[in-house]
Amino acid sequence: MASMRVAQVPAAKAAFEIVERPMPQPGPGQVRIRVSACGVCHSDVLTKEGLVPGIVYPRVPGHEVAGAIDAVGSGVTAWTPGQRVGVGWNGGYCGVCRPCRRGLFFACDKTQVTGISLDGGYGEYMLASASAVALLPDEVSPAEAAPLMCAGLTTFNALRHSGARAGDTVAILGAGGLGHLGIQYAAKMGFRTVAIARGKEKEPLARQLGARHYIDSTAEDPAAALGRLGGAKVILATVTDGAAMAATQAGLAPQGTLLILGAAGSVELSPLVLIGKAAGAQCWYSGTSIDSEDTLAFSALTGVRSMNEEFPLERVGEAYDRMASGKARFRVVLTMGSARA
């Protein structure tokens, strides 16, 4: 029987282990993907540390997957072996529950999360629901595509649904794993892009990525600085620091939106500030497979790329620790090398 290597978490809080498993066979409505690259996302902490109730171990993490279809199960008509594809956070949806019937597939009552409720991409092969698969453009390599399946998708999808129009002032709070992509997308969408980060040393890269203005939050009040620019239609908060988010809210333009992506413990919002501007705060979920496909297509068209550090599967523990340290520039990606047939 053919086998494959995967990096699995044997139990909550346990170290990764690389093991041999039998090659899985795709069931009805599934495809098998030969994985070329998989991003190591901060959300993988949920699986590694057992922070989501009901995770069944051992579990293979990874929801920033890029590879090619290797086999298809019965009933799959839209996908064929050989197609370059990716899989993100949303591992599929039922299509019949009330949210699905309203087109809110991300809110499916039976949603599957790649790498949490089913095995993900830290391995040579994986199974995926056909509804979770996105087509990869030829112009984007697997290692480039992998982080776009979550970090890229989340920032791109949030911005395109934010209500901002070309020429509007859009501020990106944070210039890290999400922020360095958010700056690029905002600039390519035609927004007057403002980057907000800690330290003057981050300014050259922020401007290189497309920021027209840079605010060093350690040197000046970011809300006041935004106010001098006329206020922001949207502040895309990619950091996980609730206090840093709260410090920007007074910099919103009238009817502006603080768009929260970072999973902060709490954010202190001021009704007085927001009411006075008829402004508000909103959170954004990443998206589904067609949103991933749109993200990849836009990235290929405009040249948006993730800045990555790559590690082979054998160094999964080191890769995960590098991601968790917050020192990676800016995304960490596992590469599978030559997966065995």
Residue, then its C-alpha position, 0 to 999 in steps of 0.5 A: m500500500a502506498s504511503m505518505r509522510v505527514a507532520q501530525v500533532p499527536a495530542a494537545k500541546a504535544a510536539f510535532e511528529i513526522v509519521e508515515r500514513p497510508m495514502p488516503q483515498p478520496g471519497p464521494g465529493q472529495v479530491r486528493i491533493r499532492v501538496s507542494a507547499c503549506g503556510v504555517c499560520h498563527s491560527d495553527v496554534l489552535t490545533k497545536e495547543g488544543l484551543v478548540p473543543g472537540i479536536v480529534y487527535p492525532r491531527v495534521p494542521g495546515h490551512e494554507v495549502a498549495g499543490a495539485i489534484d492527484a485523484v478525484g472521488s465519485g461525483v466530482t465533475a469540476w476538478t480533474p487530476g493535474q490541476r494546480v489548486g489550493v485549499g484555505w481555512n474553509g474546508g467545505y460547506c453543506g449547501v443546505c443549512r439556512p446560512c448556506r441557503r442564504g449564500l453565507f457559506f462561511a457560516c455553514d452550520k456544519t462547516q469544516v475547518t482545514g487542519i482543525s476539524l479535518d487533516g490539513g496540509y502539513g504533509e505530502y498529500m491531503l483530502a479536501s472537499a471539492s467545494a473547498v478547492a481554488l484554482l491556482p494561476d500559473e503565474v504564482s508558484p506554490a510557495e507564493a500561493a500558500p500564504l495567500m490562501c489565508a493571510g492574503l485572502t483575509t486582507f484582500n477579501a476584507l478590503r474589497h468588501s469594506g466600502a472604500r472606493a479608489g482614492d479613499t484613505v485606507a490605513i493598514l494597522g500593522a506591517g507584519g504577516l497580514g499587514h505587509l499583504g494588506i498594504q500591497y492590496a490597498a495600494k493596488m486597489g487604488f486607495r490612498t494607503v497609510a501604513i501604521a506600525r511601531g518604529k521608524e525602521k519599518e517605513p522604507l519597506a512599507r513605502q516599497l510595498g505601496a504605502r503613500h504615508y507612514i505613521d510611526s505609532t511610537a513617535e506620534d498619536p496615530a489617530a491625530a496623524l490620520g486626522r491631519l490626513g483628513g481621516a481614514k475611510v477604513i482602518l484595517a487592523t491586522v495586529t492582535d493588540g487591542a490597545a493599538m486598535a483602540a488608539t486609532q479609532a479617533g482617526l476614522a473619517p465620518q462614517g468610517t470603519l475600524l475593520i478588525l482582522g486580528a484576534a485581540g482579546s478585547v478592544e475598548l471602543s469609545p461610543l462617544v468617538l464613534i457616535g460623533k463620526a457615525a463610524g463603527a467597527q466590524c470584524w471580517y472572516s477570511g472567505t470561501s474557495i471562490d474568494s481564495e480564487d479571486t485573491l489569487a487571480f488579483s495577486a497574479l494580475t497586480g504582482v502582490r506577493s507574500m514575503n516568505e521564509e521557507f522550511p522543509l517538512e522535516r523542520v516543521g517544529e523549527a518552522y512553527d517556532r519561527m512563526a510563533s516567535g513573531k520574528a519571521r519576515f513575514r510568513v513561514v511556508l513548509t515545502m514538501g519537496s518531491a512527494r512520493a507517488 
